[in-house]
């Protein structure tokens, strides 16, 4: 699981964050996936708090980039979905928590910004920088 996370985070996340691509998170997995993979109750991984923060950042950046008229790239959406699938397979509670974090980040900025302003652009840049830092931290500390 960590190897898949490391691969996704090292290859896709920095490129997406630097390029400013957009992210969309699918909330539900197929019933077949949930039925075939059952993981016993395990403690969350040590990087869980960082992953939750990253989900919030991604939601925030998604909203701000949509607001400021950036074009959508589906490759990033697929990568985020792959990250959710690899990290939360058979763990509906973790999937819900990550999705809730993403939605929380999205809604936080939706409540503040209704048009693209200079402050929104600066906030988006800062969140992308924080996200890239989190990715590097997770991979260097927990990746293989």
C-alpha positions as CSV (number, residue, x, y, z in Angstrom):
1,X,0.0,0.0,0.0
2,X,2.8,2.4,0.9
3,X,4.6,1.7,-2.4
4,X,1.4,2.7,-4.4
5,X,1.0,5.8,-2.3
6,X,4.7,6.7,-2.8
7,X,4.4,6.2,-6.5
8,X,1.3,8.3,-6.8
9,X,2.5,11.0,-4.5
10,X,6.0,11.2,-6.0
11,X,5.0,11.1,-9.7
12,X,1.6,12.7,-9.9
13,X,1.1,15.0,-7.0
14,X,4.1,17.3,-7.5
15,X,3.4,17.6,-11.3
16,X,-0.2,18.4,-10.6
17,X,0.4,20.8,-7.8
18,X,3.1,22.7,-9.8
19,X,1.0,22.7,-13.0
20,X,-2.0,23.8,-11.0
21,X,-4.3,21.1,-12.4
22,X,-7.6,20.4,-10.9
23,X,-8.8,17.6,-8.7
24,X,-12.2,15.9,-8.3
25,X,-12.9,13.2,-5.8
26,X,-15.5,10.5,-6.4
27,X,-17.2,9.7,-3.2
28,X,-18.5,6.2,-3.8
29,X,-16.7,3.0,-4.8
30,X,-18.5,0.3,-6.7
31,X,-20.3,-2.3,-4.7
32,X,-18.1,-5.0,-6.2
33,X,-14.9,-3.4,-5.0
34,X,-16.2,-3.1,-1.5
35,X,-17.6,-6.6,-1.5
36,X,-14.4,-8.2,-2.7
37,X,-11.9,-6.4,-0.5
38,X,-12.4,-6.7,3.3
39,X,-9.6,-5.3,5.5
40,X,-9.9,-6.0,9.3
41,X,-10.0,-3.0,11.6
42,X,-6.5,-1.7,11.6
43,X,-5.2,1.5,13.2
44,X,-4.8,4.3,10.7
45,X,-1.4,4.7,9.1
46,X,1.0,7.2,10.9
47,X,0.6,9.6,8.0
48,X,-3.2,9.8,8.3
49,X,-3.3,13.3,9.7
50,X,-1.1,14.6,6.8
51,X,-3.2,12.8,4.3
52,X,-6.4,14.4,5.7
53,X,-4.8,17.8,5.5
54,X,-3.7,17.1,1.9
55,X,-7.3,16.2,1.1
56,X,-8.5,19.6,2.5
57,X,-5.8,21.4,0.5
58,X,-6.9,19.6,-2.7
59,X,-10.5,20.6,-2.2
60,X,-9.5,24.2,-1.6
61,X,-7.3,24.3,-4.6
62,X,-10.0,22.7,-6.7
63,X,-12.5,25.4,-5.8
64,X,-10.0,28.3,-6.3
65,X,-8.9,27.0,-9.6
66,X,-12.4,26.6,-10.8
67,X,-13.2,30.1,-9.6
68,X,-10.3,31.7,-11.4
69,X,-11.1,29.9,-14.7
70,X,-8.4,27.3,-15.0
71,X,-9.0,24.4,-17.4
72,X,-9.8,21.0,-16.0
73,X,-7.5,18.0,-16.7
74,X,-8.9,14.6,-16.2
75,X,-5.6,12.9,-15.5
76,X,-5.4,14.5,-12.2
77,X,-8.9,13.4,-11.3
78,X,-8.0,9.8,-12.1
79,X,-4.8,10.0,-10.0
80,X,-6.7,11.3,-7.0
81,X,-9.2,8.5,-7.4
82,X,-6.3,6.0,-7.6
83,X,-4.9,7.4,-4.4
84,X,-8.3,7.0,-2.7
85,X,-8.6,3.5,-4.0
86,X,-5.2,2.4,-2.9
87,X,-5.3,4.0,0.5
88,X,-8.9,3.2,1.5
89,X,-9.7,-0.1,-0.2
90,X,-12.1,-1.9,2.1
91,X,-12.0,1.0,4.6
92,X,-15.2,2.9,4.0
93,X,-14.6,5.1,7.1
94,X,-11.2,6.3,5.9
95,X,-12.6,6.9,2.4
96,X,-15.4,9.0,4.0
97,X,-13.0,11.0,6.1
98,X,-10.7,11.8,3.2
99,X,-13.7,12.8,1.0
100,X,-15.1,14.9,3.9
101,X,-11.7,16.6,4.2
102,X,-11.7,17.4,0.5
103,X,-15.3,18.7,0.7
104,X,-14.5,20.8,3.8
105,X,-11.6,22.5,2.0
106,X,-13.8,23.1,-1.1
107,X,-16.7,24.6,1.0
108,X,-14.4,26.7,3.2
109,X,-13.3,28.8,0.2
110,X,-16.7,28.7,-1.4
111,X,-18.1,30.5,1.6
112,X,-15.5,33.3,1.3
113,X,-14.8,33.8,-2.4
114,X,-17.5,34.3,-5.0
115,X,-15.2,35.8,-7.6
116,X,-11.6,35.5,-8.6
117,X,-9.6,38.1,-6.7
118,X,-5.9,38.7,-6.2
119,X,-6.3,37.2,-2.7
120,X,-7.8,34.1,-4.1
121,X,-4.9,33.6,-6.5
122,X,-2.4,34.1,-3.7
123,X,-4.3,31.6,-1.5
124,X,-4.3,29.0,-4.3
125,X,-0.6,29.4,-4.7
126,X,0.1,29.0,-1.0
127,X,-2.1,26.0,-0.8
128,X,-0.4,24.4,-3.7
129,X,3.0,25.0,-2.0
130,X,1.7,23.5,1.2
131,X,0.4,20.5,-0.6
132,X,3.7,19.9,-2.4
133,X,5.5,20.1,0.9
134,X,3.1,17.6,2.5
135,X,3.6,15.2,-0.4
136,X,7.4,15.4,-0.1
137,X,7.1,14.9,3.6
138,X,4.9,11.9,3.4
139,X,7.0,10.2,0.7
140,X,10.4,10.9,2.3
141,X,9.2,9.7,5.7
142,X,6.9,6.8,4.9
143,X,7.6,5.8,1.3
144,X,9.8,2.9,0.4
